[in-house]
Amino acid sequence: MTDITATQRLRSYLKKHTEALVKDVGIEPAAELTGRSKATLGRYYSSDPEHAGRFMPVDAVAALEAAASYPHVTSALAELQAITLEHGEARRANAGTINANVALLSQRFAVLMAEYHLSLDDGTISINEAKRLLKETLELQKVLVEMKLRLEHESGA
């Protein structure tokens, strides 16, 4: 078994978040927004060794994140540097109440735990199961970010 280097893990992490961004927007709208072909977009998140060093340009990331429900790549980059992001006032104004966030947080956590339980039925977590767990973890993270922003807004912080 080959040991994965830190660089390979970093590249894989960024490619997965790039894929999540493209899928959030949709492949065809993403191609239109960035002016790149669907094949080129696919290469930006491809795990094939021939595309290992290929990443989406910043202008394309910015265009897609403006249309996405969540800043996937920016969030991943911030996370890698232990930086906390704050979204703009428009996002704060649209965030739900704390009670709504707590209810949604509970629901998302329950879904995550259910997925985890199902994944462990056979004693291992497959690639598809891991992808579902990652998706639910991202959804949980979104709720936590919205909740944090709402609390900061209400406390004047």
N, C-alpha and C positions, 0 to 999 in steps of 0.2 A: 504494500500500500504506500502510495506516495504522500509525503508530507506537504501540505499546502503552505506556501509562503505567505507572509503578511501582505505582500504586494498582490498576490493572486486573490487573497480574501478581500482586499480593498477593491480591486477591480470587479470582482464578482458582486460585492455589495452595491457598488455604484451602478453596475449594469442592471441589477434586479430593480433598483429604484427607477432607473431610466425606463425599463419595461413597464413598471407600474404607472409611470407618468403617461407614456404613450397609450397604454390600455385605458387609462382614466379618460383621456380625451377621445380616444378612438383612432384607429390606424389611418383611416381615410381623412378625417378632419385634421389629424396631426400632420399628415403629408401636405395638406393644403396650407395649414398655418405656417409651416416651416419652409415650404418650397422645396422639400426633399421628397424623393420617392419612398414608397412603402418599403422597398428592399433596402434602401439606405438607412431608414429608421430602424429596421430589423437588425442591421449590422451593428448599430450602436449598442444594442443590448444582447447581441449574440454571444454565447459562451464558446463558440468555435475558436480554436487556437489562432486561426488566421485573422480573427477580428479582436483579439485580446487587447490590443492597444488602441482600438478605435472607440472614441467616446463622442457623445453628442456635443456640438458646439454650444457655447453659453447663450448665444442669441436664440437658438432653437429651444433651449431649455426655458428661457424667459418667455418666449411666445407660447409654449405649451402650458407652462405653469399659470399663465394669465387666464387660460381657458379651463384648467383643471380644477377639480374640487379640493385639491390639496397640493402643496408645493413639494412633491415627492423627492426630487433631486436636491433642492436647496435644503430641505429638512435633513436628508441623509448627510450632506456635506457639513451642516451645522452639528449634527450629532457626532460625527467623526472628530470634530474639534471641541466638543463639549460646550457648544454655544447654544444659548436659548434664543429661539426666534419669537418675535412678536408680530402678529398680523395687524393690518391696518384697522382704522376706526370702522370701516364698513363691515368688516368681519365681526368686530365686537358688537356692533349694533344689531347684527343678524343672529348673534348667538342666543341660545335659549336661556331660560331661567336656570338657576342652580338646581332647583328641584327636577326640572326636565333633564338636565345634564346628569344628575345622580341616577335617575331612572334609566336613562339611555346607557350610562356606564354599567349599571347592573345587568342590563340586557346583553350588552356586548360581552361582558365578562362571562356571563352564563353561556353564551354561544361559543366563546373561546374554550371554556372548560369542557363543553359537550364535544367539540371537535377534538380536543386533546384526548378525552376519554375514548372516543371512537378510534382514534389513531393508535392507541395503545392496546386495542383488543387482541391484536396478533403479536404483541410484544415489540414491534418495531414501528417506526414512523417512516412511511414511504415518501418519495419526492412529492407526489401529489398531495399527500396529507400535510407535509411540511409547508407546501404552498398555501393550502387552505388556512393553516395555523398562522402563517405570516400575514395573510390577508386579514384575518380577524384581529390579529395583534395591531395592525395598522389602523383598523377601524376603531379599536379601543384607544389607541394613541390619539386619534383625531378628536375623540370625545374629551379626553383628558386635556388636550391643548385648548379646546373651546371652553372647558370648565375653568381652567387656569386663567384664561383671558377674561372671562366673565368675573371671576373673583378679584382679579387685579383691577378691573374697571370699577366694580362696586366698592372696593376699598380705597380707591383713589391712588393706588400704587403705580 
